Amino acid sequence: MTKAEIVNEVAKSTGIEKATVQIVVESFMECVKGSLAKGNPVYLRGFGSFIIKHRAEKAARNITKNTTMTIPAHNIPAFKPAKVFMSEVK
């Protein structure tokens, strides 16, 4: 499902015009990105959590050149679904 399809579905189910729904969806995504950029997780009860996972430094190999390089430690965004969400999907 794309962002446009989400906007269409929400507009249909709520009766709010698409332009307004699109602004709300965009604002929600900006809020989540901004919070994660600051290092703060976002918890949505019954849906899931947007969290930051820390990846440790590790050694990687380039097989074609037969060399070893180190990948520095870094953070990545992740989504952890709620138990209610998982039970509905299963």
Secondary structure by P-SEA (a helix, b strand, c coil): ccaaaaaaaaaaaccccaaaaaaaaaaaaaaaaaaaaacbbbbbcccccbbbbbbcbbbbbcccccbbbbbccbbbbbbbbcaaaaaaac
